[in-house]
Amino acid sequence: MGSTIQDARPSVKLTQGTVIGTVVSDSLPRPVEAFKGIPYALPPTGDRRFRAPVKVEPSTKEIDASKWGPVAPGKQLFPGGPTFEYSEDCLTANVFRPVSSSRDETLLPVAVYIHGGAFNRGTAMMHNTASFLANSGQAFIAVSFNYRIGALGFLPSTKSFEEGSVNLGLKDQIILLEWVRDNITAFGGDPNNVTLFGISAGAHSIGHILINDEGQYNPPLFHKVILESGAPTSRAVRPYSAPIHEAQFADFLTETGCPPNLSAAETFAYLRAAPTEVVQKAQIAVFDKYNPSLRWAFQPVVDGDIIPRPPMESWRLNKWRKVPIMTGFNRNEGSIYISKKVSASDEFTSFFADLLPLLSKEDVETIDKLYPDPLTIPTSPYKESLDGTGAQYRRLEIAYGQYAYVAPVRQTADLASRADPELPVYLYQWGLESSLLDRARHGENMYYEACEPAKTKISPTQKELCLTLNAYLASFIVTGDPNAVRGESAPERPVWERYVAEEPKALVFAEENKELIGGEAGVPARLHDDTWARKESEFWWTKVDVSQQ
């Protein structure tokens, strides 16, 4: 007897039931089979709110995998943009695979995408994973998923720790990887050839998973990593009981109406009983309160478990999984975060003094000199004359971006290369200037690696950039080497040499590409000595411990 959903649709039998997907072909160069909205854990609702995820149960039911699962409650991803269905019942995965007339016994490499969003917003739908796979022309399985964000996923405090309620979003990611290990063979994927890739908070997450290697996952859950604009040492990774986290937790309780003098058990009993709307409104209010200072609420913390120790200490102890690494940054990582109006010189220095209170007076003075003030130094490279911008905007967005993203990303490459000179490590920079104000902004490369139609249709040179970036990533996913598979889309792309700490090199994507702001298209990819912002990065490396207290 045929499926009760639709015989013609692709289906895969799992222990939790038979998932029935669809074939996606719109705007794709080749069709892809898609299985969306598959539960990978029980709904974290009711009494399971603020608790570690629980694996799904065996079943013989049919699962309609034709639609995306709900988005985890958090901040609106694009204010004024599309609206999504939000639900705490959000722990779902999406699996994409090439269409094939027959499934042989050869298992395909697997790529698992972890979305970004500051751990407070975002969804798997941000990344066009089907397009990423289809445009690669390579045979692999791609997976994306939602995980808990905001307070529901990251609510650090002493009481949270007592209740086992910290880093729940990271625990969701781990149980997803266990689900992939246990189920991906049914889709034709190889559980022994898994690449993690993601951007921003997704890359931070991968970094935390990478450096938490105590031998607890056997067999391993992953075998290669791609960290885009993120690292385990990015921004601040503090203990769960840090004063800033306790203050944000107190603010969250106030917003939910929870009395502050309850025990940990009583507090979380109250929070588990609160309506979803109350929790979501409270977490948005607290995030917005701290957002101007970029001391974001609801972040991963050192908990002795998922993040066993400060990330820098894990590097020093060599407690990280030795796998091929691809990582990189965009040259204007800070431009979407910094106020365009910042004008006075003391606003620049006070920003860092407030962001990192443990910086010494001498540290702040060093930062002031490291980034020459355009108001007092005629030769400063940070002069900005665009309408609507303050005199310190360019200076501050560059400095913050290098502190929060550029330096940590480069540090991952440097530390990994020094620890194991034989380990394949690849570093990139992204230079496409997509707007006059934001320039090579944070997150833009996500759309290019996926070959989003909105990008490929702009011009032949923009399409070439998309396909070039996609080809390097796909080759790395399939082989662990971005050069090994030349493919059809960008067979003549330059060789991407490994990062070696003594003579570091980086591949620059979209070098001098100002096409979108009225200039030339530049070069899709070119290898360079890794010198851009090197001095600034090396300064920030000396201040990592200040960010982790």
Buried (B, 14 or more C-beta within 10 A) or exposed (E): EEEEBEEEBBBBEBEBBBBBBBEBEEBBBEBBBBBBBBBBBBBBBEEBBBBBBEEBEEEEEBBBBBEBBBBBBBBEBEEEEEEBEBBBEBBBBBBBBBEEEEEEEEBBBBBBBBBBBBBBBBBBBBBBBBBBBBBBBBBBBBBBBBBBBBBBBBBBBBBBBBBBBBBBBBBBBBBBBBBBBBBBBBBBBBBEBBBBBBBBBBBBBBBBBBBBBEEEBEEBBBBBBBBBBBBBBBBBBBBBBBEBBBBBBBBBBBBBEBEEEBEBEEBBBBBBEBEBEBBBBBBBBBBEBBBEEBBBBBBBBBBEBBBBBBBBBBBEEEBBBEBBBBBBBBBBBBBBBBBBEBEEBEBBBEBBBEBBEEBEEEBBEBBBEEBBBBBEEEEBEBBBEEEEBBBBBBBBBBBBBBBBBBBBBBBBBBBBBBBEEEBBBBBBBBBBBBBBBBBBBBBBBBBBBBBBBEBBEBEEBBBBBBBBBBBBBBBBBBBBBBBEBEBEBBEEBBEBBBBBBEEBBBBBBBBBBBBBEEEEBBBBBBBEEBEBBEEBBEBBBEBBEBBBB
